[in-house]
Amino acid sequence: MKTFKRAKSLVAAIVLGLGVAHTHAADQSLLNSSYDISRELFASYNEHFAAVWKEKTGNQVDVRQSHGGSSRQAQAIIEGLRADVVTFNQVTDIDILHQRGKLVPEDWREQLPNSSSPYYSTMAYLVRAGNPKNIQNWDDLAREDVSSVFPNPKTSGNGRYTYLAAYGFAQQAFPEDQEAIDGFVRTFLNRVAVFDTGGRGATTTFVERGIGDVLITFESEVNNIIAEFPDHNFEVVVPKVSFLAEFPVAVVERHAQRNGNLELARAYLEELYSEEAQRLLAGFNYRVHNEVVQQEFADQFPAVELLTIEQIAGSWDNAMEVHFANGGKLDQLQRR
């Protein structure tokens, strides 16, 4: 897996995600717009897909990447970034591509299995060596002696998942007591040391700048960080209750057709469901749907109760309106 330093070098070479040039001559070029912390994952998957496509068609494909908070990536596409596919971390960031220009079909969730989510994860904690604050669950993150780091829910699907996971915990802890639920989440938010715009920025704040007692991010990212920085002796804590973090994908049909890449774009996403690709995803610490691969990696993923958006907020549309719209509950609870 590429190191974070090498990932930073790659980012420095990207303007709006339009990648570094490859030495070989490509027959086709595809642009994948993705969430902030998926750089290493798709660098590996792109090599896999290029080999599959070469064997199938005889053509060499150059897959380019654009990375950032998924909401910002969606906005960039709306403003003209000609991505062929999106591999996001929240369904609303794909929905808006339909709502704001019909860039994806309304029924995009029905185009691929598992509601077009080839893999999933949940929120977990990265704590410092020895877990000195003994952080085990969401209620620990509201303690006065604990400071946390996670992305801004306004700009990051990662951050919205964290907020919703904490909110779901509070709903279970204080059933039918809205005042207590809001009070817990308000305190939880007040303990945040830094709200970065995306997941990779939050990782840098915690790992390299040494800020905070706990980084809250995807379980996959937590495990990848531990592998990347063995000298730090970080530890992973997976709370008993967390949020089902789906990773939806879609062909940006208007752009893909204009780019002459419709068949290529569909194949790129369909291959994510193959057993070999599912194994690659699990190797990057994502939970997958393939039963064979699930069994192979069973020891890697602890049991956790995964709350759905329907359980917590009724629907994503309702969550965006009630919690994340300007002046919504998130803004209200962040006021000091």
C-alpha atoms as one frame of an Amber mdcrd trajectory, in Angstrom:
protein
   0.000   0.000   0.000   1.305   3.448  -0.841   2.374   5.538   2.105   0.590
   8.698   3.116   3.680  10.679   2.087   3.487   9.224  -1.409  -0.248   9.926
  -1.416   0.492  13.558  -0.631   2.906  13.682  -3.558   0.160  12.345  -5.785
  -2.272  14.962  -4.528   0.274  17.683  -5.237   0.393  16.486  -8.852  -3.368
  16.669  -9.311  -5.323  19.678 -10.482  -9.010  18.997  -9.874  -8.011  15.369
  -9.629  -6.811  15.044 -13.198  -3.929  12.755 -12.167  -0.312  12.405 -13.132
   0.637  11.292 -16.613   1.494   7.642 -17.167   4.423   6.517 -19.240   2.378
   4.144 -21.375   0.000   5.248 -24.109  -3.581   4.558 -23.048  -6.306   3.618
 -25.508  -8.960   4.961 -23.140  -9.045   7.277 -20.130 -11.564   7.201 -17.270
 -12.046   9.710 -14.427 -13.256   8.444 -11.044 -14.395  11.078  -8.537 -14.121
   9.685  -5.022 -14.111  10.526  -1.319 -11.113  11.879   0.498  -9.496   8.806
   2.033  -9.876   6.364  -0.860  -6.654   7.252  -2.681  -4.683   4.133  -1.815
  -7.696   1.866  -2.275  -8.402   3.003  -5.826  -4.743   3.227  -6.773  -4.706
  -0.535  -6.155  -8.123  -1.235  -7.672  -7.275   0.721 -10.814  -4.312  -1.575
 -11.491  -6.595  -4.577 -11.016  -9.273  -3.181 -13.302  -6.772  -2.155 -15.988
  -5.537  -5.758 -16.141  -9.116  -7.088 -16.335 -10.056  -4.608 -19.062  -6.880
  -5.338 -21.049  -7.640  -9.065 -20.982 -11.280  -8.506 -21.947 -10.868  -5.916
 -24.696  -7.166  -5.685 -25.521  -7.279  -1.968 -24.675  -5.062  -0.130 -22.223
  -7.072   2.096 -19.846  -5.701   4.983 -17.800  -7.886   5.579 -14.722  -7.488
   9.039 -13.241  -8.657  10.072  -9.769 -10.232  13.121  -8.151 -10.381  13.082
  -4.343 -11.881  15.257  -1.603 -14.837  15.429   0.733 -17.583  13.643  -1.213
 -19.954  16.611  -1.028 -17.274  18.845  -2.497 -16.592  16.289  -5.208 -20.296
  16.250  -6.082 -20.317  20.034  -6.287 -17.246  20.001  -8.549 -19.054  17.638
 -10.939 -22.119  19.876 -10.942 -19.816  22.792 -11.765 -18.206  20.969 -14.679
 -15.740  18.277 -13.551 -16.305  15.606 -16.223 -16.064  12.515 -14.046 -17.213
   9.279 -15.671 -17.988   7.518 -12.394 -18.411   8.429  -8.753 -17.409   6.217
  -5.840 -18.712   8.203  -2.898 -19.363   7.574   0.780 -22.902   8.915   1.023
 -25.988   8.395  -1.111 -27.124  12.030  -0.946 -23.968  13.113  -2.761 -25.066
  10.974  -5.699 -28.728  11.979  -5.389 -27.760  15.616  -5.841 -26.130  14.775
  -9.176 -29.585  13.745 -10.390 -31.382  16.631  -8.725 -28.968  19.266 -10.041
 -28.704  18.435 -13.709 -29.813  14.833 -14.275 -26.166  13.757 -14.400 -27.067
  10.311 -13.036 -30.398   8.493 -13.528 -33.028   8.759 -10.828 -32.913   4.988
 -10.286 -29.113   4.817  -9.902 -29.484   2.701  -6.721 -31.124  -0.044  -8.801
 -28.329  -0.268 -11.356 -26.057  -2.503  -9.237 -26.453  -4.992  -6.336 -26.827
  -3.954  -2.684 -28.405  -0.639  -3.678 -25.269   0.136  -5.702 -23.058  -0.140
  -2.623 -20.344  -2.757  -3.327 -18.787  -2.439   0.135 -19.491  -0.836   3.507
 -17.891   0.138   6.782 -18.700   1.767  10.104 -17.235   4.410  12.380 -14.369
   3.468  14.698 -11.841   5.179  16.939  -8.095   5.541  16.565  -6.534   6.146
  19.987  -2.974   6.749  21.049  -0.639   4.069  22.396  -2.075   2.294  25.427
  -5.405   4.116  25.079  -4.459   6.425  27.992  -7.956   7.935  28.264  -9.587
   4.460  28.218 -11.917   5.435  25.387 -14.353   2.604  24.668 -17.697   4.045
  23.597 -19.540   7.147  22.457 -20.227   8.373  25.989 -16.468   8.586  26.600
 -16.261  11.156  23.815 -18.428  13.560  25.823 -16.062  13.558  28.817 -14.330
  16.816  29.732 -10.880  15.203  29.573 -11.320  13.836  26.033 -10.872  15.791
  22.803 -11.738  14.287  19.437 -10.991  14.933  15.780 -13.258  14.147  12.831
 -14.269  15.816   9.557 -16.827  18.587   9.334 -20.301  17.069   8.745 -21.070
  20.038   6.497 -18.407  19.057   3.963 -17.778  15.361   4.537 -19.889  12.226
   4.374 -17.380  10.775   6.832 -18.278  13.548   9.290 -22.013  13.086   8.793
 -21.676   9.378   9.551 -19.837  10.202  12.790 -22.490  12.709  13.844 -25.283
  10.237  13.078 -23.519   7.409  14.909 -23.243   9.574  18.034 -26.853  10.661
  17.618 -27.996   7.037  17.266 -26.087   6.112  20.413 -27.821   8.929  22.280
 -31.219   7.764  21.023 -30.546   4.337  22.518 -29.127   5.771  25.743 -31.979
   8.244  26.267 -35.077   6.757  24.586 -37.952   9.207  24.154 -35.936  11.982
  25.877 -35.143  14.480  23.140 -33.668  17.011  25.548 -31.164  14.448  26.846
 -30.342  13.288  23.305 -29.637  16.829  22.159 -27.684  17.553  25.344 -25.396
  14.587  24.799 -24.742  15.389  21.141 -24.131  19.058  21.966 -21.493  18.073
  24.530 -19.982  15.550  22.106 -19.623  18.260  19.453 -18.136  20.708  21.932
 -15.349  18.213  22.664 -14.150  18.281  19.040 -10.702  19.878  18.800 -10.649
  20.280  14.985 -13.249  19.935  12.226 -11.271  19.310   9.026 -13.008  19.484
   5.645 -12.334  15.820   4.811 -11.225  12.513   6.268  -7.600  12.694   5.141
  -7.232  16.155   6.655  -8.568  14.810   9.960  -6.039  11.968   9.810  -3.206
  14.445   9.279  -4.401  16.561  12.210  -4.428  13.587  14.564  -1.388  11.636
  13.334   1.056  14.296  12.177  -0.003  17.340  14.198  -0.664  15.292  17.338
  -3.984  16.979  18.097  -6.750  15.184  19.995  -7.110  12.038  22.056  -9.149
  10.149  19.466  -9.664  10.251  15.709 -13.139   9.166  14.612 -13.246   7.889
  11.066 -14.121   4.838   9.025 -13.075   1.502  10.494 -11.182   0.888   7.245
  -9.181   4.101   7.625  -8.370   3.379  11.270  -6.875  -0.012  10.426  -4.993
   1.375   7.441  -3.439   4.099   9.626  -2.305   1.545  12.192  -0.629  -0.471
   9.438   0.910   2.669   7.938   2.375   4.011  11.192   3.465   0.987  13.257
   5.928   3.054  15.305   3.084   5.112  16.800   1.495   2.033  18.396  -1.977
   3.384  17.736  -4.910   1.217  18.764  -8.322   0.670  17.215 -11.528   0.733
  19.227 -14.794  -0.309  17.564 -17.793   0.784  19.652 -20.527  -1.765  20.254
 -23.068   0.412  18.417 -22.257   2.439  15.340 -23.594   3.542  11.961 -23.909
   1.552   8.744 -21.632   3.457   6.386 -22.481   2.523   2.813 -20.234   3.395
  -0.123 -22.488   4.034  -3.124 -21.241   4.122  -6.702 -22.774   5.340  -9.953
 -21.998   6.071 -13.571 -22.215   9.789 -14.325 -24.073   8.915 -17.490 -24.195
  12.372 -19.045 -20.415  12.785 -18.795 -19.535   9.159 -19.550 -21.610   9.220
 -22.724 -20.098  12.535 -23.770 -16.620  11.131 -23.100 -17.364   7.966 -25.068
 -16.883   5.911 -21.909 -20.330   4.548 -21.061 -19.437   0.860 -21.469 -16.068
   1.342 -19.775 -17.609   3.208 -16.835 -20.221   0.501 -16.256 -17.576  -2.215
 -16.385 -15.402  -0.301 -13.914 -18.166  -0.317 -11.296 -19.431  -3.830 -12.025
 -15.952  -5.247 -11.453 -16.066  -3.993  -7.855 -18.472  -6.871  -7.151 -16.161
  -9.598  -8.451 -14.682 -11.975  -5.877 -11.152 -10.779  -6.591 -12.116  -7.120
  -6.191 -14.107  -7.886  -3.026 -10.995  -9.548  -1.642  -8.973  -6.451  -2.520
 -11.546  -4.262  -0.731 -11.435  -6.456   2.372  -7.660  -6.188   2.265  -8.109
  -2.441   2.682 -10.264  -3.173   5.758 -13.667  -2.600   4.173 -16.554  -4.940
   4.953 -17.904  -6.660   1.838 -20.978  -8.589   0.728 -19.328 -11.563  -0.989
 -19.902 -14.532   1.341 -16.680 -16.341   0.414 -14.607 -13.249   1.158 -16.614
 -12.546   4.316 -15.604 -15.928   5.702 -11.963 -15.421   4.778 -11.817 -12.112
   6.683 -14.251 -12.923   9.518 -11.614 -12.499  12.250 -10.748  -9.041  10.985
 -14.113  -7.410  11.689 -15.532  -7.396  15.239 -19.265  -7.746  15.771 -21.051
  -4.408  15.994 -24.674  -3.297  15.913 -24.963  -1.187  12.776 -27.737   1.384
  12.903 -29.288   2.429   9.597 -30.264   5.902   8.510 -33.912   4.812   8.691
 -33.521   3.911  12.385 -31.867   7.192  13.273 -33.459   9.797  11.039 -36.151
   8.099   8.940 -34.371   8.648   5.627 -31.410  10.451   4.135 -33.696  13.166
   2.795 -35.032  13.762   6.286 -31.543  13.657   7.807 -30.264  16.269   5.372
 -33.239  18.548   5.975 -33.476  18.192   9.756 -29.820  17.796  10.742 -27.497
  19.143   8.055 -29.344  21.988   6.320 -28.290  25.524   7.224 -29.852  26.309
  10.559 -30.647  22.630  11.170 -30.011  20.600  14.288 -26.267  20.291  13.674
 -25.911  24.090  13.535 -28.130  24.487  16.579 -26.168  21.985  18.658 -22.830
  23.521  17.690 -23.789  26.917  19.028 -21.970  27.679  22.258
